[in-house]
Amino acid sequence: MHYLILITVIVSAGLSQGLLLPVLSILLEQQGVSSSLNGLNAASLYIGSFAMTLIAERLLGAIGFKKLIASGLSLVLICLLLFPVLSGIKVWFILRLLVGVGDSAINYAAQLWVLLMTPPEHRGRNLSLYGMSYGLGFSLGPVGISLLRFGQSVPFIVLAFLFLLVLVLTATKLPHSRPDKVEGGEGQAKRFGRSYSLAWYALIPALLYGYMEATLNSNFPVYGLRIGYSENQIAALLPFAGIGGLLLQLPLGLWSDRFGRKKILMLSGVVGGLAFTLLPLAKDNFSLTFLLLMFAGGFVGSFFSLGLAYAADILPRNLLPAANVVSSFHYSAGSIVGPGIGGLLLEYGWGGGVFGLMGVLYIMFGLMGLLFSPRLKI
């Protein structure tokens, strides 16, 4: 029951990011905001997420899983209600930053709770289901673009109502719980360092996943409008990357339990990267674009959950909270950098380079697996 509630919580977090990124990008593009500034504004969400990762572990230890999740839900809910009321790029920058703080609190607490309650033999499966839930929310988010025809405030109000329902469910059904205290007095910085040294390859996927997710949802709408797609076509195309991830998330998780997570991560990186590099060649061909998005998203959509599961395989249990912080940190860093780089490429007329660069990064990651040999748990 508690696992199902956490799944519902993470669907809502995916919805908020999947809706806000494209909807606000389109609204700013229609207001004549430059693509580079548009991308920077989108990055503010992940600046807030990044800031939250710096205090997430200590905050979780102080107030527990339930209160941290409920606080994150409440903060996002308030911001959603303020978006239609307070307009302007500067105000939206602040609101997006606060949404990032709230989403990061939700994600950190929920994913660590799932990780700690999952037995090792089912880690790939359960974390894949967790990733599928986030992917489901993120894939459904861009559908909110179609709600704009009823008024600019409608997508925000609908999402706020859903967050209210999830907040009530969290407050009434989840138990109070805290992670185990770290023994031995080892400092936070030292634990981060040990996590990196033992599991650097398992922590990189979160960085690439954040880069991909934020770039697609903030830059692709602008790219699509400029090559001739309508808003409705963009709303229809964007979910296909998430749908591909939903279709392959569980199979990849099960295969990683059977064949090894490193092998599956390497394969997914190379195949997904190749699909992204081919995306600019599709141009305004709708059918080919949605096939490539679904194929690419299918293979790299599991990156965050597979990377976290691989880290849990490699690291001793007392380092898992620190590794979770590092993964969240990487996700936020990738999400901050992605829209900015993509916005600059669009600004200088290199729209196809947004996806070419993304593909190269994934292929490089896949090949880097040849250099990584995990140590045994200590």
N, C-alpha and C positions, 0 to 999 in steps of 0.2 A: 504493500500500500504506500509506504513512504517513498519507495523507488518511483512509483507511478506519479506521485505528487512532484518529485524532483524533475521528472521528465516533463511534466506540464509547465513547471517553472522555466525550464530551459527553452521550451518552445516559445514562451512569451519573450524571452531575451532575444532569440533569433528573429522573432517578428519585429521587434522594435528596431533592430539594426537593418533588417532587410527592407523595411518600409521607409525609415527616415532617410537613408542614404540616397536612393533614387528620387524620392518625392521632393526632398529639399534641393537636390541637384537640378532637377527640372524647373522648380520654381525660381531658383537663382539664375538659371540660364535664360528663362523667360523675362527676368528683370534686367537682363543685359550685363550680368556680372561675368567677368572674364573667366575662362576655364581654369587658369592657374589659381585665381582667388577662390573659385568654386571648389577646387580640389583641396586647397588649404582649409577652407571652412569645414569640409567633410572630415578632414583629419582631426579637427578639434574633439570629435567624439572619442577618438583613440588617445588623444592627449589626456583626457579625463580618465580613460581606462588605465593608461600608463601610470598616472599619478596614484590611482587606487592600488595598483600592485605593490607600491612601495610600502604600504601600511597594512595590506590585506591580511598577512599572516598574523601579525600582532593583534589586529582588530578582531579577527576570528577567534583567537585564543581568549580575548577579553569578554566578548559578548555571545559567542557560540554561533552555530550554523543557522539556526532558525531566525534569530534577530538580524543577522547580517543579510540574509536573503530578503526578509521583510523590509528592511531599511532600503535596500537597493530597489525593490519593487515600488516602494512609496516615492522615492526620489524620481524615478522615471515617470511615474504616473503624474506627478505634479508638473514636470517639464512638458509632458505631452499636452496637458491642458493649457499651458502658457504659450506654446508655439503659435496658435492661431490669434492669440490676443496681442502678443508682442512681436512686431515685425521688424525686419531690418537685419542686415548681415552680421552686425556686431552683437546684437542680442541673441541671434540664432547661434552664433559661435559659443556664447556662454552656456546657452541651454543645451547645445550638443555636448559640450564638455561635461556638464552635469549628468546627462544621460549616459555618457561614457563611464563616469564614476559609478552610477547605479548598476549598469549592465555588468561592469567588472566585478562588483560585489556579488551579484547574483551568480555569475559564471564561476568565480573562484570558489565560493562556498559550495555550490551544487556539485561541481565536478570533483572536488576533493572528497566530499561526502560519498559520492558514488564510488570513487576509487578506493576509499578505505573500507567500504562495506562489501566489495566484490572479491570473491576468492580468485586466486591466480589462474586456475584452469578455465575460468569464464571471463577473464579480464577483457580479452579481445571482443567477445560477444557483447558484454554489458556496456563497455565504453563505445562500441559501435552503435548500439541502440541509443545511447546518450547523444552521440554525434548525429545520428539520424534525426533525433528530436530537434536539435538545434537547426539542422539543415532543413527540416520541414518548416519550421518557423521562418527561417531566412528565405526559403523559396516562396513561401506564401506572402512575405512582406511586400515585394514589388507589385503584387496584385492591387495594393493600395493606390497605385498610380491611377487605376481606372476609377477610383472613388473621387478623384479631383473634379470630374465633370458635375458632381453634385455640390461642389463648393470646396474651397481650399482648406476649410477647417474639418471636413468630414473624415479624412483618413486619420487625423490625430484624435478625434473624438471616439471613433470606433476602437482604435487601439487602446485608448485610455480606459474604456469600459472593460475590455478584456483583461487589462492589467489589474483593475479593481477586483474582478472575479478571482484571479489567481492570488492576489494578496489576501483575500478573505480565506481561501482554501489553505494557504500557507499558515496563516495566523491560527486557524482553528484545528488543523489536522497534523501538522508536523510536530514532533517532540523536541524538547530542548536538548541539545547535545553539543559537546565541545571536542576538538581533536585532542589526542594524547599529548601531554606535555613533553617537550624535548628534554631528554636526560643528558647528564654529563656537562651541562653548562656551555655547550658549543655555541659560539656566536652565529648570528644570522649570516654575516658575510662569509664566514668559513664554510657554512653549510651550502651556500650558493656556489662557492668555489669548488667544493667537493662534487656537487651535482654536475657542474660543467665538466670537470675532469673525468668523471666516470661515464657520463651519458650525453656528451655534446651532440652526437648525431641524432639522438632521440629528441633533443630539445629544439633543433632547427625547424622541424615541420611546423611548429606553431608560428614561427616567424613567416614562413612562406604562405601558410594558410591565411594569416591576417593580411598579408600583402595582396594576395589574390582576391580575397573576399571584398576588401574595401575598394580595391581598384575596379573590380567588375561593377560593383553597385554604385560607385560615384562617378567613374569615368566613362563606362559603357553607355549610359544614357546620353551624355554629351556627344560621344563618338557616333552613336546611332542617329541622333538628330542631324548631325553634320553630313552623314553619308546618305540621308534620305529616308530613314525610318520614321514612322509616326510614333506618337506617345503610346498608342495602344499596341503597336508592334513591339516596342521596347518592353512594355509591361508583359507581353506574351513571351518574349525571348529570355529575359533575365532569369525567370524561375527554372529554365532548363538546366543551368549549371547545377543548381541545387537538387533538381529532380534526378540528374545523373548520380549525384552523391548519395541520394536516398536509395537508389536502386542497387548501388554497389557497396554501400556502407557496411551492411551486415555480412555479405559474402566475403568482403576483404577482411573484416574482423575475424570471421570464422577461419579463413585461410591463414591468417596470421597466427591464430592459436595452433594451427596444424603444421604449417610450413616454416614458421618463424617470421617475426615482425620486420626484421631488417630486410629480408628478401622482398616482402610485399611492399615496403616503403620504397625500395630501390626501383622495383618494377613500376609502381604507380607514378613515381616522379618522372621517369623517362617517358612513359606512354602519355601521361597527362601533359607533360611539357611539349611533346611533339604536336599534340592537338592544339595547344595554345598558339604555337608558332605558325600553324596553318590558318588560324582564324582570320587574319587580315586578307588572305587570298579569297575568302568568301565574299568580301565586300558587302553589297546589299542583297545578296542571295539569301532570302529568309530561311529556306529549308536547309541549306548547307550550314548556315550560321547556327541554327538551333541544334543540328546534329553534332557539330564540333563543340559547342558549349556543353551539351549533355555528356559527350564522351570525355572531355577534359575534366568537367566537374565530377564525373563518376569516379575517376581515378584519384584526383587530388582532394576530393571532398571529405575523405577519411583522414587526412593528414594530421589534424589536431588530435583526434582521439587515438589514432594508431601510435603517434609519437608519444603521447602520455602513457599509453599502455606499455610501450617499449621501455620508457623510462622506469616504470614500476617494475618491470622484469629485471632491470639492471641494478637499480638502487636499493639499499636497505630501507626498511619502512620509515625510520626516523628522518630520512631525507626527502620523503615524498611531499610533505608540505612545502619545503623549499623548492623542489622541482616544479611543483604546481605554480608557485609564484614566478619562477623563471619562464615557464611556458606562457603564463598570462602576460608577463613582461615582453616576451618575444612577439606574441600575438599583437599586442598594442603597438610595439615598435614597427612591425611590418605594416600595420594598418595606418599608422601615421605617415610613413614614408610613401606607401603605395599611391594614394590619391594625389600627393604632391608631385611625384615624378610623372605620373600619368597626366596630370594637368599641364605640366610644362611641355611634355611631348605633344599634347593636343594644341597647346598655344602656338607651337612652332610648326604645326602642320604634319606632325609625324604620328598620327593617330594609330596606325598599324603597329608602330613601335611599342605601344603600350602592352600589346599581347605578345609580340615577339620577344621582348625583354623578359616577360613573365615566364614564357616557355623555356628560355635559356636557363633561367634560374632553377627551374624544376629539374631540368635535365642534368645540370651540374650537381644538384643535390643527389640525384640517383647515382651518379658516377662516384661521388664522394664516399658512398657506402663501402666501396672497395678498400678505403683507407681506414675504416673503423673496425676495431676488434674490442668488444666489451669485456671488461674484467668481471670476475665472479663477484657476487654480493659479499660484502664484508660486515 
